[in-house]
Amino acid sequence: MSVVPTRGTKETNSTLRQKRFVFLLLDRFTMLSFAGAIEPLRIANRVIGREAYTWVLAGENGVESTCSNGASFKLDMGLDDIEREDTILVCGGIDVQAATTKSILNWLRREARRGVAIGGLCTAAFTVARAGLLDGKRATIHWENQDSFLEEFEDVKLTKSVFVIDGNRMSTAGGTASIDMMLKIIAQDHGEEVANTVADQLIYSAIRTDQDTQRLSIPTRIGVRHPKLSQVIQMMEQNIEDPISPADLATDVGMSTRQLERLFRRYLNRSPKRYYMELRLQKARNLLMQTDMSVINVALACGFASPSHFSKCYRAHYKTTPYRERGSHGAQAIATPRLSV
């Protein structure tokens, strides 16, 4: 791989400083998010022509950490003291709640008090938030975990961005979003030309910013480009706890209830009521599998007035009850993890 040298870039004393990242690998972390963060640093060193970035791998046991695909990584350190100028990036993945131990939370809080910059990759925004380090901050997390995150961390300003940098706190939505965030950091440290060269080396042509959202637009997601249908679906997604009647939805977009019914039947092969119910049940399933909320509170959070009605609807759709779903997930969490990749 040939590296294109950068031209016309004067490095100041501040950019000549070496920056170290401490990657805290949680149990069953996601390799893609980790690799997407560490590889841009390695390539940046080649582009710049010196070791501008260094990194160490840390973990609770200080010996080894295993990611969600079964590969193991030898660690450089345990939960030891680090330099104030270091940056901690917590790498999360499957079943992040179980991987977020008391020792890890205490370590993050201790280092945060010393002024260390801290970020969470993929589901690890949960860990950083559980430590109380995202209160009052903007943050993001994988879309599959947003419902449970919103329920647990009311003081965090959760967004749907691919990544967020808010002061000395960072978070990514998972997957390739780590690449975007690291390119942003490299650009801040060494200029856009260096960051763009790193992106070229990665064959990464569509660099996203913190203004880009992680999920596809509604028309793209459902394969339908009808503005009023998209508008109704967006209203449904934003009003899960207090569902809006089909009649009111139709009025809000300037059509009759009958026209709305025809629109849903034509493009989605189901009624508006059925589609809305599926959205609510999907959120309920996420909450059952990703939080410790009681079944009653899950029902209320998803717009069901009574647990019995919730259980009846859930069973009709998923062929099991909410209680059995919760029990089954607890017993099979390792074999069939539900948290995002």
C-alpha positions in Angstrom: 0.0 0.0 0.0 1.6 3.3 -1.0 1.0 6.3 1.1 0.6 9.7 -0.5 2.6 12.3 1.5 0.7 15.4 2.5 1.9 18.7 1.1 1.8 22.2 2.4 0.9 21.1 6.0 2.9 22.8 8.7 2.8 20.9 12.0 2.7 23.1 15.1 4.0 22.1 18.5 0.4 21.1 19.4 0.0 18.8 16.4 3.5 17.3 17.0 2.4 16.0 20.3 1.7 12.3 20.5 -1.8 11.2 21.4 -2.5 7.9 23.1 -5.8 6.0 23.0 -6.8 3.5 25.6 -9.2 1.0 24.1 -11.2 -0.6 26.9 -12.5 -3.9 25.5 -15.7 -5.0 27.2 -16.6 -8.7 27.2 -18.0 -9.7 23.7 -17.2 -6.3 22.2 -17.8 -5.8 18.5 -14.7 -6.2 16.3 -16.0 -4.0 13.5 -16.4 -0.9 15.7 -13.0 -1.5 17.3 -11.2 -2.1 14.0 -12.9 1.0 12.6 -11.4 3.1 15.3 -7.9 1.7 15.5 -7.1 1.3 11.8 -7.5 5.0 10.9 -4.9 5.7 13.7 -2.5 3.2 12.2 -2.9 4.6 8.7 -2.7 8.2 10.0 0.8 7.4 11.4 1.9 6.3 7.9 0.4 9.3 6.2 2.0 11.7 8.7 5.3 9.9 8.6 5.7 9.5 12.4 4.0 7.9 15.4 1.4 10.7 16.0 -0.9 8.2 17.6 -0.3 5.3 20.0 -2.7 3.0 21.7 -3.0 0.3 24.3 -5.7 -2.4 24.9 -7.2 -2.5 28.3 -9.7 -4.8 30.0 -11.0 -5.7 33.4 -8.8 -8.8 33.8 -5.8 -7.2 32.3 -4.9 -10.4 30.3 -7.3 -11.1 27.5 -10.6 -10.0 26.0 -12.9 -11.9 23.6 -15.1 -10.2 21.0 -18.5 -11.2 19.8 -17.2 -13.3 16.9 -15.0 -15.4 19.3 -11.6 -13.9 18.5 -9.4 -13.1 21.5 -7.1 -10.1 22.1 -4.1 -10.0 24.4 -4.4 -6.9 26.7 -1.7 -4.5 27.6 -3.2 -3.4 30.9 -6.0 -3.8 33.4 -7.9 -1.0 35.0 -4.8 1.0 35.9 -4.2 4.7 36.2 -3.6 6.4 32.9 -2.3 9.8 31.8 -4.7 12.8 31.9 -4.0 13.5 28.2 -5.0 10.0 27.2 -8.4 9.2 25.6 -10.4 6.2 26.6 -12.6 4.5 24.0 -14.9 1.9 25.5 -15.7 -0.8 23.0 -19.1 -2.4 23.5 -21.1 -5.1 21.8 -23.4 -7.9 22.9 -25.1 -7.9 26.2 -23.4 -4.6 27.3 -25.4 -4.5 30.5 -23.7 -7.6 31.8 -20.3 -6.5 30.6 -20.7 -3.1 32.4 -19.3 -4.2 35.8 -18.9 -2.2 39.0 -15.1 -2.2 38.6 -15.3 -0.7 35.1 -17.8 2.0 36.2 -15.6 3.0 39.1 -12.5 3.1 36.8 -14.3 5.3 34.3 -15.6 7.7 37.0 -12.2 8.0 38.5 -10.5 8.8 35.2 -13.3 11.2 34.3 -12.7 13.1 37.5 -9.1 13.5 36.4 -10.2 15.1 33.2 -9.7 12.2 30.8 -11.7 12.3 27.5 -14.0 9.3 27.3 -16.0 7.8 24.4 -18.2 4.8 23.8 -18.2 2.8 20.6 -21.3 0.9 19.5 -23.3 -0.1 22.6 -20.7 1.2 25.0 -22.5 4.5 25.2 -24.6 2.6 27.6 -21.5 2.0 29.8 -20.4 5.6 29.7 -24.0 6.8 30.5 -24.3 4.2 33.4 -21.2 5.8 34.8 -23.0 9.1 34.8 -20.6 10.7 32.3 -23.1 11.6 29.6 -25.6 13.5 31.7 -26.4 16.8 30.0 -24.4 15.7 27.0 -25.4 14.8 23.4 -24.8 11.2 22.5 -25.8 8.4 20.2 -26.1 4.6 20.3 -27.0 1.9 17.8 -30.6 2.3 16.6 -31.6 -1.1 18.1 -30.7 0.1 21.6 -32.2 3.6 21.4 -35.5 2.6 23.0 -34.0 1.1 26.1 -31.4 3.9 26.4 -34.1 6.6 26.3 -36.0 4.8 29.1 -32.9 4.5 31.4 -31.0 7.7 30.8 -33.4 10.7 30.7 -30.6 13.2 31.3 -28.7 12.3 28.2 -29.6 14.1 25.0 -29.8 11.1 22.7 -29.5 11.7 19.0 -29.7 9.5 15.9 -26.4 10.7 14.5 -23.8 8.2 13.4 -21.4 9.7 15.9 -21.3 12.6 18.4 -18.5 14.5 19.9 -19.7 16.8 22.8 -16.7 18.3 24.6 -14.6 15.5 25.9 -17.3 12.9 25.5 -17.7 10.8 22.4 -20.1 8.1 21.1 -20.7 6.2 17.9 -23.7 4.2 16.7 -21.7 1.1 15.9 -20.4 -0.5 12.7 -18.4 1.7 10.4 -19.4 4.9 12.4 -16.1 4.5 14.3 -14.3 5.3 11.1 -16.2 8.5 10.6 -15.5 9.7 14.1 -11.8 8.9 14.0 -11.5 10.7 10.7 -13.1 13.7 12.3 -10.6 13.5 15.2 -7.7 13.1 12.8 -8.9 16.2 10.8 -9.1 18.2 14.0 -5.6 17.1 15.0 -3.7 17.2 11.7 -6.0 18.8 9.1 -8.5 17.7 6.5 -5.9 16.7 4.0 -4.4 14.1 6.3 -7.9 12.8 7.1 -8.9 12.6 3.5 -5.8 10.7 2.6 -6.5 8.2 5.4 -10.0 7.8 4.0 -8.6 7.1 0.6 -6.3 4.5 2.0 -9.4 2.8 3.6 -11.3 3.0 0.3 -13.8 5.0 2.3 -15.3 7.4 -0.1 -18.5 8.6 1.7 -17.3 10.2 4.9 -20.2 11.0 7.2 -20.4 13.9 9.7 -22.2 14.1 13.0 -25.1 15.6 11.1 -25.7 12.3 9.3 -28.3 9.9 10.8 -27.6 6.2 11.3 -30.8 4.8 9.9 -32.1 4.9 6.3 -34.8 7.4 5.6 -38.4 6.1 5.9 -38.9 6.0 2.1 -35.7 4.0 1.6 -36.4 1.7 4.5 -39.9 0.7 3.4 -39.2 1.0 -0.3 -41.9 3.5 -0.8 -41.6 7.1 -1.9 -44.9 8.6 -1.0 -44.6 11.8 1.0 -47.8 11.5 3.0 -47.2 7.8 3.8 -43.7 8.7 5.0 -45.1 11.5 7.1 -47.7 9.3 8.8 -45.1 6.6 9.6 -42.8 9.2 11.1 -45.7 10.4 13.3 -46.3 6.8 14.4 -42.7 6.3 15.3 -42.6 9.5 17.3 -45.8 8.6 19.2 -45.4 5.1 20.6 -46.3 5.8 24.2 -49.4 7.8 23.3 -50.7 6.3 20.0 -52.6 8.6 17.6 -55.8 7.3 16.1 -55.9 6.6 12.3 -58.5 9.2 11.9 -56.3 11.9 13.5 -53.3 10.8 11.5 -55.3 11.1 8.3 -56.5 14.6 9.3 -53.0 15.7 10.1 -51.8 14.9 6.6 -54.9 16.2 4.8 -56.7 13.0 3.8 -59.6 10.9 4.8 -59.3 7.8 6.9 -60.4 5.7 4.0 -57.7 7.2 1.8 -55.1 6.4 4.5 -56.3 2.8 4.7 -56.0 2.5 0.9 -52.5 3.9 1.0 -51.3 1.5 3.6 -53.0 -1.5 1.9 -51.4 -0.5 -1.5 -47.8 0.0 -0.3 -47.5 -2.0 2.9 -50.2 -4.7 2.5 -51.6 -4.0 6.0 -53.9 -1.5 7.7 -52.5 1.6 9.5 -53.7 0.1 12.7 -51.8 -3.1 12.1 -48.6 -1.3 11.1 -48.8 0.9 14.2 -49.3 -2.1 16.4 -46.2 -3.8 14.9 -44.1 -0.7 15.6 -45.3 -0.7 19.3 -44.7 -4.4 19.7 -41.2 -4.1 18.2 -40.3 -1.4 20.8 -41.8 -3.6 23.5 -39.6 -6.5 22.5 -36.5 -4.3 22.5 -37.4 -3.1 26.0 -38.1 -6.6 27.3 -34.7 -7.9 26.0 -32.5 -4.8 26.8 -33.8 -3.5 30.1 -35.0 -4.6 33.5 -38.2 -2.7 33.2 -41.2 -4.6 34.5 -43.7 -6.0 31.9 -46.3 -3.6 33.2 -44.0 -0.6 32.6 -43.0 -1.9 29.2 -46.7 -2.1 28.3 -47.3 1.5 29.4 -44.2 2.7 27.5 -45.6 1.2 24.3 -49.1 2.6 24.6 -51.0 -0.4 26.1 -53.5 0.6 28.8 -53.5 -2.9 30.5 -51.0 -5.7 30.9 -53.6 -8.2 29.7 -54.2 -6.4 26.4 -50.5 -6.1 25.9 -49.9 -9.8 26.6 -52.7 -10.8 24.2 -51.3 -8.6 21.4 -47.8 -9.7 22.0 -48.7 -13.4 21.9 -50.7 -13.0 18.7 -47.7 -11.4 17.0 -44.7 -13.2 18.5 -46.3 -16.5 19.4 -45.1 -16.2 23.0 -46.0 -14.1 26.0 -43.9 -11.1 27.2 -43.1 -13.0 30.4 -41.8 -16.0 28.5 -39.9 -13.8 26.1 -38.1 -12.2 29.1 -37.4 -15.5 30.7 -36.2 -17.1 27.5 -33.9 -14.2 26.8 -32.4 -14.5 30.3 -31.7 -18.2 29.9 -30.3 -18.0 26.4 -28.5 -14.6 26.4 -25.2 -16.1 25.4 -26.6 -18.4 22.8 -28.9 -16.0 21.2 -27.8 -12.4 22.0 -30.2 -9.6 21.0 -28.1 -6.5 21.3 -26.8 -4.9 18.1 -23.7 -5.9 16.1 
